């Protein structure tokens, strides 16, 4: 009973971030809850239930899902995400054969840093539009003044909780921002409860089966780069918290394959890709809840809640400005993580080689550069991810180093 209560508590910590992704991308939050629960159980099977983590909706895939849904529809986008999950599984097999070093060789900080920055900065216009009550086409859906008040309140609350609060509350800034923004939305009368009245108390989530479209698949595959590297960081973090080396036992090859299979399972029902949640890692550290069985209960709780039709309907009534306010901080934070990846790993941007990789990746990604042949085209995060990897493999390691030495001699 104690494990079940702790498991439900862990879901409460992850809840805000978990439902935010489907709400932003037009997917069903109930399906996302189901996908997170099933994905976590699959991860536990693959890793022999040895790692106390919970898997749920990945922020890295927000922009690709938004684009994919508009370009090819939800089923084809899910097909692309399934193949992205297969990339994780293949990477797990590669790590098993070649060791962890292969990840650092293919995806060093100079590649991963700018790609993560593109994920955050590329979404900045969406965040601002939503905060101002505008739709994706720029049409004013909610009064601009009202939208600004609500989005500002959501943003300030999220910042306040993440900066000033202590203990367990510090792990739930997104949930806090949603609650305050939603309360203000009720005050201004912009919440439409029609879906709640129409929803059944208990119902199966609106599952969507995947379809396979070559354009969607080739678009999604490179997007797996940043989350795959982030996964290594998450495993190191939970290892530090529990005092066990999960990169050795069960092994990084197992954890990343588990992540991939969880993403495949989620996309088979219409849920966003799964990733390990740092909020839950923080909660594990605070509560000393190191028993992986607790995460089994978290997954069971998520699956149970996904069957409550009224809950899913309430989540879909959250107004656009509430999410827009939170997104401003969230996407800025993602971009900062990318910047910190470059700083923390001492990536020297005086070297022509590094400067070229970072500069081209940022402009291609944020500018929306697209390469196409016939019906097939690559753009955004997918294109800049491939370009960054290719440039890193092709450019000579010592490119620009003589130039740096010459400058140093001139200064002397």
KEMAR-153513 format. One record per residue (C-alpha): x, y, z. Coordinates in pm, whole numbers, padded with zeros to 5 digits, always signed. Example, Ala and Ser with C-alpha at 12.3 -4.5 7.8 and 13.67 -1.06 7.14 Angstrom:
2
+01230-00450+00780;+01367-00106+00714;
This chain:
412
+00000+00000+00000;+00286+00235+00087;+00450+00173-00254;+00120+00243-00432;+00077+00579-00253;+00438+00676-00330;+00384+00573-00692;+00079+00798-00724;+00283+01080-00568;+00552+01038-00837;+00288+01069-01111;+00163+01390-00947;+00516+01533-00982;+00537+01438-01351;+00174+01514-01436;+00206+01877-01554;+00491+01808-01796;+00337+01478-01910;+00006+01632-02025;+00161+01955-02156;+00317+01783-02460;-00006+01631-02599;-00198+01952-02524;+00056+02154-02725;+00074+01913-03017;-00295+01829-03061;-00265+01475-02925;-00495+01326-02660;-00368+01368-02298;-00546+01047-02191;-00357+00854-02460;-00032+01018-02339;-00104+00896-01983;-00167+00545-02118;+00148+00556-02333;+00361+00675-02038;+00230+00395-01817;+00277+00118-02075;+00617+00262-02176;+00743+00263-01817;+00633-00100-01766;+00813-00205-02088;+01126-00016-01975;+01112-00206-01645;+01092-00541-01825;+01391-00459-02049;+01602-00329-01754;+01487-00610-01520;+01313-00354-01297;+01641-00223-01160;+01617+00155-01231;+01376+00377-01030;+01264+00610-01312;+00938+00700-01485;+00909+00756-01860;+00669+01012-02009;+00613+01267-02290;+00938+01404-02439;+00969+01782-02494;+01231+01727-02765;+00963+01598-03001;+00714+01889-02963;+00827+02080-03275;+00857+01769-03498;+00513+01643-03388;+00357+01986-03454;+00509+01991-03803;+00430+01624-03869;+00064+01653-03768;+00019+01955-04000;+00208+01798-04291;+00101+01431-04280;-00159+01390-04003;-00139+01211-03668;-00122+00845-03796;+00176+00913-04028;+00350+01117-03754;+00311+00819-03518;+00465+00594-03783;+00766+00826-03802;+00797+00826-03421;+00788+00445-03416;+01092+00439-03643;+01262+00700-03421;+01211+00452-03135;+01379+00186-03348;+01680+00420-03378;+01713+00408-02997;+01700+00027-03005;+01965+00018-03282;+02179+00259-03080;+02146+00026-02782;+02273-00263-02997;+02562-00045-03122;+02657+00047-02764;+02649-00324-02668;+02892-00404-02954;+03118-00096-02956;+03084+00047-02602;+02958+00385-02476;+03240+00567-02658;+03055+00534-02990;+02786+00777-02861;+03046+01042-02785;+03214+00988-03120;+02895+01023-03327;+02725+01278-03101;+02985+01500-02928;+02879+01821-02744;+02952+02037-03052;+02674+01844-03234;+02425+01795-02951;+02448+02148-02802;+02326+02345-03106;+02062+02081-03192;+01910+02117-02843;+01924+02498-02882;+01731+02468-03211;+01463+02255-03039;+01404+02536-02788;+01449+02848-03003;+01261+02707-03302;+00948+02693-03089;+00976+03050-02954;+00719+03197-03200;+00464+02929-03101;+00507+03014-02734;+00463+03389-02790;+00159+03342-03017;-00013+03119-02762;+00073+03357-02476;-00096+03639-02675;-00404+03428-02751;-00322+03373-03118;-00359+03052-03317;-00087+02900-03532;-00199+03110-03830;-00173+03433-03625;-00552+03475-03589;-00662+03630-03257;-00864+03360-03077;-00871+03506-02723;-00872+03878-02636;-00506+03989-02634;-00523+04177-02300;-00693+03888-02120;-00452+03637-02278;-00152+03842-02167;-00274+03863-01805;-00335+03486-01790;-00008+03389-01962;+00192+03630-01743;+00035+03481-01428;+00117+03126-01547;+00474+03228-01631;+00535+03415-01304;+00392+03126-01099;+00610+02873-01283;+00920+03089-01228;+00831+03153-00863;+00787+02785-00781;+01104+02676-00963;+01320+02952-00808;+01183+03021-00459;+01006+02706-00339;+01170+02424-00146;+01126+02050-00116;+00856+01865-00307;+00680+02178-00435;+00996+02278-00625;+00948+01974-00851;+00606+02089-00976;+00647+02435-01137;+00455+02339-01454;+00160+02198-01257;+00156+02512-01039;+00156+02738-01346;-00131+02542-01503;-00342+02561-01183;-00300+02939-01140;-00354+03010-01512;-00661+02787-01519;-00809+02960-01212;-00766+03299-01382;-00919+03161-01702;-01226+03057-01504;-01246+03410-01360;-01239+03560-01712;-01489+03304-01838;-01284+03168-02128;-01304+02799-02030;-01545+02592-02241;-01680+02296-02041;-01878+02143-02330;-01625+01855-02379;-01648+01770-02006;-02029+01747-02015;-02013+01528-02325;-01742+01291-02193;-01819+00963-02018;-01680+00902-01670;-01494+00595-01784;-01388+00535-02143;-01101+00395-02345;-00865+00673-02464;-00897+00778-02830;-00617+00555-02961;-00467+00632-03303;-00298+00355-03501;+00022+00450-03689;+00059+00468-04066;+00390+00465-04251;+00491+00755-04474;+00852+00769-04596;+00869+01150-04563;+00745+01140-04203;+00987+00858-04119;+01294+01031-04266;+01188+01355-04096;+01162+01195-03749;+01475+00974-03746;+01732+01255-03690;+01518+01407-03413;+01616+01111-03192;+01971+01257-03161;+01916+01498-02872;+01693+01272-02656;+01937+00981-02700;+02223+01189-02557;+01992+01335-02291;+01915+00976-02188;+02282+00919-02102;+02273+01229-01879;+01953+01111-01711;+02107+00771-01637;+02412+00940-01482;+02181+01160-01272;+01974+00873-01130;+02298+00675-01074;+02434+00962-00863;+02108+00981-00665;+02091+00609-00579;+02465+00540-00560;+02445+00265-00824;+02605+00264-01170;+02318+00192-01409;+02547+00243-01709;+02711-00088-01607;+02414-00274-01457;+02168-00317-01628;+02388-00132-01883;+02333+00171-02105;+02250-00057-02398;+01953-00194-02202;+01826+00141-02072;+01839+00312-02412;+01678+00009-02581;+01408+00018-02310;+01353+00387-02386;+01322+00305-02757;+01075+00021-02703;+00871+00248-02472;+00860+00510-02750;+00754+00246-03006;+00475+00125-02777;+00354+00481-02711;+00346+00573-03081;+00153+00252-03161;-00146+00396-02971;-00106+00766-03063;+00095+00893-02764;+00407+01116-02769;+00753+00951-02746;+00869+00863-02396;+01177+00985-02213;+01308+00966-01856;+01177+01247-01634;+01422+01456-01431;+01134+01579-01209;+01083+01219-01094;+01459+01177-01040;+01445+01486-00816;+01150+01337-00626;+01341+01008-00581;+01632+01206-00433;+01405+01400-00194;+01199+01105-00073;+01478+00841-00088;+01228+00621-00278;+01491+00401-00445;+01267+00096-00492;+01182+00048-00865;+00851-00117-00760;+00727+00236-00677;+00760+00327-01048;+00553+00020-01137;+00274+00173-00927;+00331+00512-01094;+00279+00343-01433;-00034+00158-01312;-00175+00487-01175;-00113+00660-01512;-00290+00379-01703;-00585+00390-01458;-00623+00770-01491;-00611+00742-01871;-00941+00549-01851;-01118+00836-01669;-01290+01014-01960;-01387+01323-01760;-01021+01385-01661;-00906+01380-02023;-01187+01620-02116;-01097+01863-01832;-00733+01866-01950;-00844+01959-02302;-01030+02265-02167;-00703+02430-02055;-00694+02760-02252;-00413+02846-02491;-00261+03141-02290;-00207+02916-01986;+00018+02688-02188;+00174+02980-02377;+00302+03142-02055;+00461+02818-01936;+00608+02747-02281;+00801+03075-02281;+01006+02953-01984;+01010+02592-02095;+01144+02644-02447;+01391+02905-02326;+01514+02650-02071;+01561+02387-02343;+01772+02632-02547;+01976+02709-02233;+02044+02338-02180;+02195+02330-02529;+02407+02637-02456;+02520+02483-02126;+02621+02164-02312;+02872+02372-02512;+02999+02563-02206;+03024+02267-01967;+03222+02062-02221;+03456+02353-02303;+03368+02361-02673;+03611+02619-02811;+03423+02837-03060;+03748+03011-03159;+03823+02696-03357;+03690+02732-03709;+03570+02371-03709;+03347+02413-03403;+03226+02755-03515;+03121+02619-03856;+02925+02327-03705;+02742+02540-03446;+02673+02832-03682;+02530+02624-03967;+02328+02403-03732;+02165+02706-03564;+02080+02893-03884;+01953+02584-04070;+01742+02479-03773;+01594+02812-03664;+01572+02957-04015;+01377+02657-04146;+01621+02560-04423;+01478+02279-04636;+01633+02042-04890;+01394+01853-05113;+01389+01608-05402;+01045+01557-05554;+00791+01493-05278;+01061+01430-05018;+01203+01713-04810;+01411+01753-04494;+01391+02065-04281;+01413+02210-03929;+01552+01993-03650;+01583+01686-03875;+01795+01864-04134;+02018+02048-03887;+02073+01726-03689;+02196+01539-03998;+02407+01837-04111;+02570+01867-03767;+02662+01495-03759;+02797+01499-04117;+03003+01817-04059;+03148+01668-03740;+03252+01351-03923;+03381+01525-04238;+03565+01835-04113;+03930+01776-04013;+03989+01771-03638;+04266+02032-03659;+04072+02272-03885;+04138+02627-03772;+04395+02540-03503;+04685+02698-03691;+04476+03013-03721;+04428+03021-03344;+04803+02980-03282;+04880+03264-03527;+04638+03494-03346;+04800+03411-03013;+05146+03494-03156;+05017+03821-03301;+04878+03921-02959;+05222+03857-02804;
